[in-house]
Amino acid sequence: MKKVFLFLSLIVATISTQAQYTGYTPWENCFGKNASCNNYGCSAIEVNTSSSSPIIAIVKKYGKVVKHAYISKSSSYTFQLKDGTYQVFFYHGNFWDRNKKIKSDECNSIYGGFSEGEAVTKDDPIKLSNQVMTYTLIPTSNGNFNTKSSSLSEAL
């Protein structure tokens, strides 16, 4: 009986360190929750993911992280923002590890990251004024968007 309980405990612990849900803010202790924008002068950034990997979308303003969210495979998440200029980063990978320590200039207690196949890409800064910017991150021949290579140190 102890072997079965130990085995089940190990399975539950493994799943809980890897599984996340769309909209989860894993670095909330540093960057806060994603508040909505209910006033005049609001825009949005929508991110749609492919079926190949989950991502964390990171939104920066004036070089500081203002929003971030985990987005599962084949899912979508919308950030509500005050009008302004933003830069969006995409942190891709496989197998989420909530105990992985991540380095950041803004915060020294970030935990949670991908344990395999990590990559960070970004878009150029975008200016939004009562608009919705939609990113659909599905590889396509002759697509209309190419991300640029980046790093976690630049994104965070």
C-alpha positions in Angstrom: 0.0 0.0 0.0 2.9 2.4 0.8 4.4 1.8 -2.7 1.1 2.7 -4.4 0.7 5.9 -2.3 4.3 6.9 -2.9 3.9 6.3 -6.7 0.6 8.4 -6.8 2.2 11.2 -4.8 5.1 11.3 -7.2 2.7 11.5 -10.2 0.7 14.3 -8.6 3.9 16.2 -7.7 5.2 15.9 -11.3 2.0 17.1 -12.8 1.6 20.0 -10.4 5.1 21.3 -11.2 4.5 21.2 -15.0 0.8 22.0 -15.5 -0.4 25.6 -15.8 -3.5 27.3 -17.2 -4.1 30.1 -19.6 -4.1 33.4 -17.8 -1.9 32.2 -14.9 0.6 34.9 -13.8 3.5 32.8 -12.6 5.6 35.8 -11.6 2.8 37.6 -9.9 4.9 38.2 -6.7 7.2 40.4 -8.8 5.0 41.9 -11.6 1.5 41.7 -10.1 -1.8 40.5 -11.5 -3.1 41.5 -14.9 -5.7 44.2 -14.0 -8.3 45.1 -16.6 -8.7 48.6 -18.2 -12.2 49.9 -17.5 -11.7 53.6 -18.4 -11.6 55.6 -21.5 -8.4 55.2 -23.5 -8.0 51.4 -23.4 -6.5 49.0 -25.9 -5.8 45.3 -25.9 -3.1 42.8 -27.0 -4.5 39.4 -27.9 -2.1 36.4 -28.2 -3.1 33.1 -29.9 -0.8 30.1 -29.5 -0.1 27.2 -31.8 -0.7 23.5 -30.9 3.1 23.0 -30.6 4.0 24.8 -27.3 2.7 27.0 -24.6 4.2 30.4 -24.0 4.4 33.2 -21.5 3.6 36.5 -23.1 5.4 39.4 -21.5 4.3 43.0 -22.1 6.7 45.8 -21.3 6.3 49.6 -21.2 9.2 51.9 -20.8 11.5 48.9 -20.3 9.5 47.6 -17.3 7.2 44.5 -17.3 3.6 45.6 -16.9 1.8 42.4 -17.6 2.5 38.7 -18.3 0.5 35.5 -18.7 1.0 31.8 -19.3 -0.9 30.8 -22.4 -1.5 27.1 -23.0 -1.1 25.3 -26.3 -3.9 26.1 -28.8 -5.3 28.8 -26.6 -5.8 32.6 -26.5 -5.3 35.4 -23.9 -6.1 39.1 -24.1 -4.3 41.8 -22.1 -6.2 45.0 -21.4 -4.0 48.0 -21.4 -4.2 51.8 -21.2 -3.3 53.4 -24.6 0.4 53.7 -25.1 3.6 52.1 -26.5 4.4 48.6 -25.6 6.8 45.8 -26.5 5.7 42.2 -26.4 8.0 39.2 -25.7 7.2 35.5 -26.1 8.9 33.0 -23.9 8.4 29.5 -25.4 9.3 26.0 -24.2 8.2 22.7 -22.9 7.7 21.2 -19.4 6.9 24.0 -17.0 8.9 23.8 -13.8 7.5 26.1 -11.1 10.7 25.7 -9.0 13.1 27.0 -11.7 14.8 30.2 -10.6 14.8 32.9 -13.3 17.2 35.9 -13.3 15.7 39.4 -13.6 17.0 42.9 -13.2 13.6 44.0 -11.8 13.1 41.2 -9.3 15.3 38.7 -7.5 12.7 36.1 -6.6 11.2 34.9 -9.8 10.5 31.2 -9.9 8.9 29.2 -12.8 10.2 28.5 -16.2 10.4 26.0 -19.0 12.8 23.2 -18.5 13.3 22.2 -22.2 13.4 23.9 -25.5 13.5 27.5 -24.1 13.4 30.3 -26.6 12.5 34.0 -26.3 11.4 36.1 -29.2 10.0 39.7 -29.4 8.2 42.1 -31.6 9.1 45.8 -32.2 7.5 48.3 -29.9 3.9 49.0 -30.9 1.8 52.1 -30.3 -1.9 51.5 -29.4 -4.7 54.0 -29.2 -8.2 52.4 -28.8 -7.0 49.4 -30.8 -6.5 45.7 -30.5 -3.2 44.1 -31.6 -3.6 40.4 -32.3 -0.6 38.0 -32.4 -1.3 34.6 -33.9 1.8 32.5 -33.2 1.4 29.8 -35.8 4.2 29.1 -38.2 3.0 29.8 -41.7 4.7 30.1 -45.1 4.6 33.7 -46.3 3.1 34.9 -43.0 2.9 38.6 -42.2 4.8 38.5 -38.9 8.3 37.5 -37.9 9.5 37.7 -34.4 13.1 38.7 -33.5 15.4 36.7 -31.3 15.7 37.9 -27.7 16.6 36.6 -24.2 15.0 36.2 -20.8 17.4 38.9 -19.5 16.0 41.4 -22.1 12.4 40.3 -21.5 12.6 40.5 -17.7 
